[in-house]
Amino acid sequence: MKIFVRNSQRLVPVRPDRLRRIAEKTLRHFRLAPKTQLNILLMDDVRITELNRQFQKKARPTDVLAFGMQEGKSLKGDPSLLGDIAISAETARHQAKPYSSR
Protein backbone atom coordinates (compact mmCIF):
# COMPACT_ATOMS: atom_id res chain seq x y z
CA MET A 1 0.00 0.00 0.00
CA LYS A 2 1.14 3.50 -0.75
CA ILE A 3 -0.01 6.13 1.68
CA PHE A 4 1.26 9.65 1.16
CA VAL A 5 0.97 12.18 3.99
CA ARG A 6 1.56 15.87 3.30
CA ASN A 7 1.55 18.26 6.25
CA SER A 8 1.16 21.83 5.01
CA GLN A 9 0.19 23.31 8.39
CA ARG A 10 2.37 24.23 11.35
CA LEU A 11 -0.20 25.00 14.06
CA VAL A 12 -0.74 21.49 15.40
CA PRO A 13 2.09 19.00 15.96
CA VAL A 14 1.45 15.91 13.85
CA ARG A 15 3.47 12.72 13.41
CA PRO A 16 3.03 11.81 9.73
CA ASP A 17 4.62 8.39 10.26
CA ARG A 18 2.04 7.51 12.91
CA LEU A 19 -0.82 8.75 10.75
CA ARG A 20 0.52 6.67 7.85
CA ARG A 21 0.62 3.52 10.02
CA ILE A 22 -2.95 4.06 11.24
CA ALA A 23 -4.19 4.55 7.66
CA GLU A 24 -2.35 1.44 6.50
CA LYS A 25 -3.85 -0.64 9.30
CA THR A 26 -7.32 0.66 8.41
CA LEU A 27 -6.91 -0.17 4.71
CA ARG A 28 -5.72 -3.67 5.60
CA HIS A 29 -8.70 -4.14 7.90
CA PHE A 30 -10.98 -3.47 4.92
CA ARG A 31 -8.90 -5.88 2.82
CA LEU A 32 -8.09 -3.38 0.12
CA ALA A 33 -5.65 -4.40 -2.61
CA PRO A 34 -1.94 -4.18 -1.75
CA LYS A 35 -1.46 -1.69 -4.60
CA THR A 36 -4.02 0.75 -3.13
CA GLN A 37 -2.87 4.37 -2.92
CA LEU A 38 -4.21 7.03 -0.56
CA ASN A 39 -3.25 10.69 -0.10
CA ILE A 40 -3.71 12.39 3.27
CA LEU A 41 -3.40 16.16 3.28
CA LEU A 42 -3.08 18.00 6.60
CA MET A 43 -3.91 21.69 6.45
CA ASP A 44 -5.10 24.67 8.46
CA ASP A 45 -8.62 26.08 8.75
CA VAL A 46 -8.01 28.74 6.09
CA ARG A 47 -7.16 26.18 3.41
CA ILE A 48 -9.88 23.67 4.32
CA THR A 49 -12.44 26.50 4.34
CA GLU A 50 -11.45 27.23 0.72
CA LEU A 51 -11.92 23.57 -0.22
CA ASN A 52 -15.20 23.33 1.70
CA ARG A 53 -16.49 26.43 -0.09
CA GLN A 54 -15.38 25.12 -3.49
CA PHE A 55 -16.67 21.55 -3.18
CA GLN A 56 -19.45 21.66 -0.56
CA LYS A 57 -20.64 25.30 -0.94
CA LYS A 58 -20.06 25.85 2.79
CA ALA A 59 -17.92 28.84 3.79
CA ARG A 60 -16.63 27.45 7.08
CA PRO A 61 -13.92 25.09 8.26
CA THR A 62 -14.61 21.40 8.68
CA ASP A 63 -12.53 18.60 10.16
CA VAL A 64 -12.37 16.31 7.12
CA LEU A 65 -13.16 16.33 3.41
CA ALA A 66 -12.82 13.09 1.44
CA PHE A 67 -12.46 12.85 -2.31
CA GLY A 68 -12.99 9.24 -3.36
CA MET A 69 -11.74 8.09 -6.76
CA GLN A 70 -13.57 4.75 -6.68
CA GLU A 71 -17.11 6.08 -6.33
CA GLY A 72 -19.63 7.11 -8.93
CA LYS A 73 -18.66 7.68 -12.54
CA SER A 74 -15.49 5.90 -13.69
CA LEU A 75 -12.52 8.19 -14.05
CA LYS A 76 -9.47 7.80 -16.21
CA GLY A 77 -6.23 7.22 -14.38
CA ASP A 78 -4.68 4.76 -12.00
CA PRO A 79 -7.38 2.36 -10.71
CA SER A 80 -5.38 1.73 -7.54
CA LEU A 81 -5.82 5.34 -6.35
CA LEU A 82 -8.40 5.27 -3.56
CA GLY A 83 -8.58 9.06 -3.21
CA ASP A 84 -7.61 12.04 -1.08
CA ILE A 85 -8.44 12.90 2.50
CA ALA A 86 -8.08 16.55 3.52
CA ILE A 87 -7.87 17.13 7.27
CA SER A 88 -7.87 20.43 9.12
CA ALA A 89 -5.54 19.76 12.03
CA GLU A 90 -6.93 22.87 13.78
CA THR A 91 -10.57 21.79 13.63
CA ALA A 92 -9.77 18.16 14.38
CA ARG A 93 -7.84 19.20 17.51
CA HIS A 94 -10.68 21.49 18.61
CA GLN A 95 -13.29 18.75 18.11
CA ALA A 96 -11.16 16.16 19.91
CA LYS A 97 -10.96 18.15 23.17
CA PRO A 98 -14.36 17.01 24.53
CA TYR A 99 -13.31 13.37 23.97
CA SER A 100 -9.83 13.61 25.47
CA SER A 101 -11.10 13.48 29.05
CA ARG A 102 -12.85 10.13 28.55
C-alpha positions as CSV (number, residue, x, y, z in Angstrom):
1,M,0.0,0.0,0.0
2,K,1.1,3.5,-0.8
3,I,0.0,6.1,1.7
4,F,1.3,9.6,1.2
5,V,1.0,12.2,4.0
6,R,1.6,15.9,3.3
7,N,1.6,18.3,6.2
8,S,1.2,21.8,5.0
9,Q,0.2,23.3,8.4
10,R,2.4,24.2,11.3
11,L,-0.2,25.0,14.1
12,V,-0.7,21.5,15.4
13,P,2.1,19.0,16.0
14,V,1.5,15.9,13.8
15,R,3.5,12.7,13.4
16,P,3.0,11.8,9.7
17,D,4.6,8.4,10.3
18,R,2.0,7.5,12.9
19,L,-0.8,8.8,10.8
20,R,0.5,6.7,7.8
21,R,0.6,3.5,10.0
22,I,-2.9,4.1,11.2
23,A,-4.2,4.5,7.7
24,E,-2.3,1.4,6.5
25,K,-3.9,-0.6,9.3
26,T,-7.3,0.7,8.4
27,L,-6.9,-0.2,4.7
28,R,-5.7,-3.7,5.6
29,H,-8.7,-4.1,7.9
30,F,-11.0,-3.5,4.9
31,R,-8.9,-5.9,2.8
32,L,-8.1,-3.4,0.1
33,A,-5.6,-4.4,-2.6
34,P,-1.9,-4.2,-1.7
35,K,-1.5,-1.7,-4.6
36,T,-4.0,0.7,-3.1
37,Q,-2.9,4.4,-2.9
38,L,-4.2,7.0,-0.6
39,N,-3.2,10.7,-0.1
40,I,-3.7,12.4,3.3
41,L,-3.4,16.2,3.3
42,L,-3.1,18.0,6.6
43,M,-3.9,21.7,6.5
44,D,-5.1,24.7,8.5
45,D,-8.6,26.1,8.8
46,V,-8.0,28.7,6.1
47,R,-7.2,26.2,3.4
48,I,-9.9,23.7,4.3
49,T,-12.4,26.5,4.3
50,E,-11.5,27.2,0.7
51,L,-11.9,23.6,-0.2
52,N,-15.2,23.3,1.7
53,R,-16.5,26.4,-0.1
54,Q,-15.4,25.1,-3.5
55,F,-16.7,21.6,-3.2
56,Q,-19.4,21.7,-0.6
57,K,-20.6,25.3,-0.9
58,K,-20.1,25.9,2.8
59,A,-17.9,28.8,3.8
60,R,-16.6,27.5,7.1
61,P,-13.9,25.1,8.3
62,T,-14.6,21.4,8.7
63,D,-12.5,18.6,10.2
64,V,-12.4,16.3,7.1
65,L,-13.2,16.3,3.4
66,A,-12.8,13.1,1.4
67,F,-12.5,12.8,-2.3
68,G,-13.0,9.2,-3.4
69,M,-11.7,8.1,-6.8
70,Q,-13.6,4.7,-6.7
71,E,-17.1,6.1,-6.3
72,G,-19.6,7.1,-8.9
73,K,-18.7,7.7,-12.5
74,S,-15.5,5.9,-13.7
75,L,-12.5,8.2,-14.1
76,K,-9.5,7.8,-16.2
77,G,-6.2,7.2,-14.4
78,D,-4.7,4.8,-12.0
79,P,-7.4,2.4,-10.7
80,S,-5.4,1.7,-7.5
81,L,-5.8,5.3,-6.4
82,L,-8.4,5.3,-3.6
83,G,-8.6,9.1,-3.2
84,D,-7.6,12.0,-1.1
85,I,-8.4,12.9,2.5
86,A,-8.1,16.6,3.5
87,I,-7.9,17.1,7.3
88,S,-7.9,20.4,9.1
89,A,-5.5,19.8,12.0
90,E,-6.9,22.9,13.8
91,T,-10.6,21.8,13.6
92,A,-9.8,18.2,14.4
93,R,-7.8,19.2,17.5
94,H,-10.7,21.5,18.6
95,Q,-13.3,18.8,18.1
96,A,-11.2,16.2,19.9
97,K,-11.0,18.1,23.2
98,P,-14.4,17.0,24.5
99,Y,-13.3,13.4,24.0
100,S,-9.8,13.6,25.5
101,S,-11.1,13.5,29.1
102,R,-12.8,10.1,28.6
